[in-house]
Amino acid sequence: MKTVAYCGGLLFLAVLSAEDIREKKISACKIFIFAVFAVIYRGLEYQYPFSEIVCCILPGGILLLVSLLTKESIGYGDGVAVMVLGLWTGAWFTAGVLCVAVILAGLFGIGYLVMGKRDAIPFIPFLLVGLEVMLFYA
């Protein structure tokens, strides 16, 4: 049954990645829809205690705090997207995805600066790649 959750997370990030690349922002409506589906899936899969939900959204909550402290250098939408990803894949797996995504985005950002560009970089595609890396290697 974990396969369904991972596929849900992949679909969620793929849909948001395309939008994030094109528009540099993500739709709150799409995030909400995927969050509802994640909660329904988890509710059907097994008993989902409140404490586990809090743990699952914790990596996204930490990213939201970083967004607040950096005056939205990382957007609030990215933090909320990580919260929803946590509902799909669980807290520890999502924390791993987030670590891989931050490392990849950092490397890309360094290359971007070396090329002399200062545009905003969409973060959701790095989450998608981070999820794929975690699925294949973790």
Summary of the structure (lengths in Angstrom):
residues: 138
radius of gyration: 14.7
end to end distance: 17.3
largest distance: 51.1
contacts: 419
relative contact order: 0.16
helix: 81%
strand: 0%
